[in-house]
């Protein structure tokens, strides 16, 4: 399990931006999953400032792959298409 140290959501001109800070000792590999309402999509996903693709895993579910080395910051902007 990964500890969520912080999670923030803010309104931006074109939708919402969600920032999640993760902490877990050691090196971890995996995905951060987001569920989206119908019509919304993830754009500009970043993990520790580096662009990552948002992968559609199921209807309304996207995942961002990451390597967590003690901590990571995930930032995604969501827009209503």
N, C-alpha and C positions, 0 to 999 in steps of 0.2 A: 504494500500500500504506500501511496505517496501522501505526504502531508501537504495540505493546501495552507500556505502561510498567509496568503492574501488573495482576495478576489474583488475586483472593482468593475463596475459597469458605468459607462457614461454616454450621454447623448452626444452625437456628433451630427454635423449638418446633413449627412447622407444616411444616417442610421444609428447604430450603437457600436461602441468599442468595449470589448471585454479584455481585461488584463488579469491573468492568474499567475501568482508566484508559487512555485512548488519547492519544497525542501524534503530531502530524504538522504541520509548519509550513504555514501558509496556511489557506484555507477549503476544506473538503471536504463533500460531500453523499453520503449513502449509508445503509446499514443495517448493524447488528450482528446476526449470525445466531447462534442457539443451537439445538443439537439436544437433544431431550428423549426420555427413555425412555417407553415406552408407559404411559399413565395419569397422566403428569405434565403440569402446565400452568404458564404464567407468570402471576404476579399482581404488582400494584403496580410495574410497570416505571417507572424514572426515568432521565432523561438530564439531567445537570447539575441535579438536584433537581426537574425539571419532569416531571409525569406524561406518559407516552407510551403509546399503545396497542401491545400485542403482536399482530402480524399473523401468522396461521397461513399459512405459505407452501407447506407440503407436510406430509404426515403426519410428526410428530415434529420439525418445523422451524418456529421462530418468528423473526420479524425485528422490530427496533426501528429506525425511521427516525431519523436525526439529521443535524444540521449540526455539523461539527467545525471549530472555529476555534482552531487550534493545539493544543487539548486538550479532552477531554470525559471525564466519568465516567458510566458506565452501571451501574445497580444494578437487579437483578431478583430477586424472591423466587419460588422454584419450589415448588409443592406437589403431592403425590401425591393426585390426585382419586380 
